Each structure stands twice: as C-alpha cells, then as structure tokens.
Amino acid sequence: MPLPRRKRKGLKQKDTILIVCEGEKTEKLYFEGLKQLLNSPNVKVKVFGTGKSCMKLLDHAIKKYETMKKDAEKIWIVFDKDDIRREEIEKTLKNARENGINYAFSNECFELWLLLHYERVERHIGRAVLYEKMSKYTGYNNYEKNKGNPDMIDKVLPFWDSAVENSKELFDDQKDLFKNPFSNVHMLVEDLKK
C-alpha cells in the first residue's frame, strides 16, 4: 500500500488534473505541450491519449481515476463530435456528470479548438475547411497528414490565450454542443492555469 503524501509546512500541495483524451496524438501532444508552456506551480497534469470515444473513453477515464484517486483532484475527458450519434454523446455526458468528471468537447472536431488559436469561428465549419485553414496557419501543406506532428503543435501553442478568448465568445453565442461550431475546451485550459 502506498504511503500518503506528506504535507510540508507552509507549502501548498499541487493539485493533480487527469486529462484523458480521445485522440492518441494531437490532443495528447497539445495538452502535454500546454502543461509545459503554462508551467503552473500549483497544478500537476497527467495526460493520456486513448483512441477511444464516448462511453469507452469515459470508462477508461473512470478506471484511470480509480487507480490514481489519491493523486488526482480533477478529471477531464476530451472528445469531439465526429460521426457519433447524439444519444451516445448524451449518455456519455450524463454518466460523466454522475461520476464528477468534467468534459471538454468540440463540434466538429478538436481542430476547431486549434483553429480558435488563430481566428474566431462564428458559423458552421466542416472538417475539410478546418484542415485547410490549419494548413495555412501552421505552414504544413497537408494538415491532416501532419496533425500528430509535435512541431505543428508547437506552432499552435503560443496562441493559447487567443484560443481561450475566441472559445469563450463562441461559447457565449453557442451553448448547444450539438450545433457546429461548439467548443468548451477553454474551460479545461482555464482549469490548468489556476
């Protein structure tokens, strides 16, 4: 049995945030990079990329959380709409709330959050247009091929504060996560900044 963490007099213990992502590469690389960039002295972040979506992602997150419960104060799942049915998303979110798990969700896909680093998005945007715009902003001719590239993520990360502001504006205008565009990823990022 592991020993409990000792508190040092006068020092605040770091809060641990567990982030369990649908994406195995892009989302994982993004949040690991953001963790380093923010370098928050009060927050410890653990990021896992799973390749799982909706209920399978949530089940995985719950299991991870149970194994780390003494070390994680908060847990977030990160996933996007893709081609997932409304009922499956609703069930996942209901179960997440029942288990005290937060969610960061994007509709159409996580690339909407990445695009918000560069510009506001106010109307429906398809995946092909998202990829085209991300190719333009990152300088990679084929974003889709390079989306798991650490160098590409490094180009996006410095503009995280713009993404938070753009996402807040989008969220204020559009709170229905089933309508494209939607993102509440800024809530997770703000949690990491604390």
C-alpha positions in Angstrom: 0.0 0.0 0.0 1.4 3.4 -1.0 2.3 5.8 1.7 0.2 9.0 1.9 1.8 12.2 0.7 3.2 14.3 3.4 2.4 18.0 3.5 5.2 20.3 4.1 4.7 23.2 6.4 3.8 26.4 4.6 3.9 24.8 1.1 0.7 24.3 -0.9 0.4 20.8 -2.3 -0.1 20.7 -6.1 -3.5 19.8 -7.4 -3.4 17.0 -9.9 -5.6 17.2 -13.0 -6.0 14.0 -15.1 -6.8 14.5 -18.8 -8.0 11.5 -20.8 -8.2 12.3 -24.5 -10.0 10.6 -27.3 -7.0 11.3 -29.6 -3.9 9.3 -29.2 -1.6 12.0 -30.7 -3.0 15.5 -31.4 -4.9 16.1 -28.2 -2.3 14.4 -26.1 0.6 16.4 -27.6 -1.4 19.6 -27.3 -2.1 19.2 -23.6 1.4 18.0 -22.7 2.8 21.0 -24.6 0.4 23.3 -22.9 1.3 21.9 -19.5 5.0 22.8 -20.2 4.1 26.2 -21.6 1.9 27.2 -18.6 4.3 25.7 -16.1 1.8 26.3 -13.3 3.4 25.9 -9.9 0.1 24.8 -8.3 -1.1 22.2 -10.8 0.3 18.8 -11.8 -1.1 17.5 -15.1 -1.2 13.9 -16.3 -2.3 13.4 -19.9 -3.4 10.1 -21.6 -4.4 9.6 -25.2 -6.6 6.5 -25.7 -8.0 6.2 -29.2 -11.4 5.6 -27.6 -14.6 7.7 -27.8 -17.7 8.4 -25.8 -18.6 5.7 -23.3 -15.4 3.7 -23.9 -13.4 6.9 -23.3 -15.4 7.6 -20.1 -15.0 4.0 -18.9 -11.3 4.3 -19.5 -11.1 7.6 -17.6 -13.1 6.2 -14.7 -10.7 3.3 -14.4 -7.6 5.6 -14.6 -9.1 7.8 -12.0 -9.9 4.9 -9.6 -6.3 3.8 -9.8 -5.0 7.3 -9.1 -7.8 8.6 -6.8 -5.5 9.7 -4.1 -3.4 11.6 -6.6 -6.0 13.3 -8.8 -8.3 16.0 -7.7 -10.0 16.5 -11.0 -10.5 14.6 -14.2 -11.4 15.7 -17.7 -12.3 13.8 -20.8 -11.6 15.4 -24.1 -13.5 14.3 -27.2 -15.4 15.6 -30.2 -18.5 15.1 -32.2 -17.1 13.3 -35.2 -19.8 11.0 -36.5 -21.1 10.0 -33.1 -24.8 9.8 -32.6 -26.5 12.3 -30.3 -27.8 9.6 -27.9 -24.4 8.2 -27.3 -22.9 11.7 -26.6 -25.9 12.5 -24.2 -25.4 9.2 -22.4 -21.6 9.8 -22.0 -22.1 13.3 -20.7 -24.8 12.2 -18.2 -22.6 9.4 -16.9 -19.6 11.8 -16.7 -21.6 14.3 -14.6 -22.8 11.4 -12.4 -19.2 10.4 -11.8 -17.9 14.0 -11.2 -16.0 14.0 -14.5 -15.6 17.2 -16.5 -15.6 17.2 -20.3 -14.0 19.3 -23.0 -16.0 18.9 -26.2 -15.6 20.2 -29.7 -18.1 20.1 -32.6 -16.9 19.3 -35.4 -13.6 18.1 -34.2 -10.6 19.0 -32.0 -9.2 21.0 -34.9 -11.9 23.6 -34.2 -10.1 24.3 -30.9 -6.8 24.6 -32.7 -8.3 27.0 -35.3 -9.5 29.2 -32.4 -5.9 29.9 -31.7 -5.8 32.0 -34.9 -9.3 33.2 -35.6 -12.9 33.5 -34.3 -15.4 31.0 -35.8 -19.0 32.0 -35.9 -20.7 29.7 -38.3 -20.8 26.1 -39.3 -17.4 24.8 -40.4 -16.6 21.5 -42.0 -13.6 19.3 -41.4 -12.1 20.0 -44.9 -12.2 23.7 -44.3 -10.7 23.3 -40.8 -7.8 21.3 -42.2 -7.3 23.8 -45.0 -7.2 26.7 -42.6 -4.8 24.8 -40.2 -2.5 24.0 -43.1 -2.4 27.8 -43.9 -1.7 28.8 -40.3 0.8 26.2 -39.5 2.6 26.2 -42.9 2.1 22.4 -43.3 0.8 21.7 -46.8 -1.3 18.7 -45.7 -2.5 19.3 -42.1 -4.4 16.0 -42.0 -1.2 14.1 -42.6 0.8 16.2 -40.0 -1.8 16.7 -37.3 0.1 14.5 -34.8 3.4 16.2 -35.5 4.9 17.8 -32.4 6.4 20.6 -34.4 3.0 21.6 -35.8 1.5 21.6 -32.2 4.5 23.8 -31.1 3.4 26.4 -33.8 -0.1 26.5 -32.4 0.6 26.6 -28.6 1.9 30.1 -28.2 -1.6 31.4 -29.2 -3.4 29.5 -26.4 -4.7 32.7 -24.8 -6.3 33.8 -28.1 -8.0 30.4 -28.3 -9.4 30.8 -24.8 -10.9 34.2 -25.7 -12.2 33.1 -29.0 -13.7 29.9 -27.4 -15.4 32.0 -24.7 -17.0 34.2 -27.3 -18.1 31.2 -29.3 -19.4 29.5 -26.1 -21.4 32.7 -25.1 -23.0 32.7 -28.5 -23.5 28.9 -28.9 -24.1 26.7 -25.9 -25.7 23.8 -27.8 -22.9 21.3 -28.2 -24.8 19.5 -30.9 -24.6 22.6 -33.2 -21.5 23.2 -35.2 -19.4 25.1 -34.2 -19.1 24.4 -30.5 -16.1 24.3 -28.1 -15.8 24.4 -24.3 -12.1 23.4 -24.3 -11.3 26.9 -22.8 -12.8 25.6 -19.5 -10.2 22.9 -19.3 -7.4 25.3 -20.2 -8.6 27.8 -17.5 -8.5 24.9 -15.0 -4.9 24.3 -15.9 -4.0 28.0 -15.5 -5.1 28.2 -11.8 
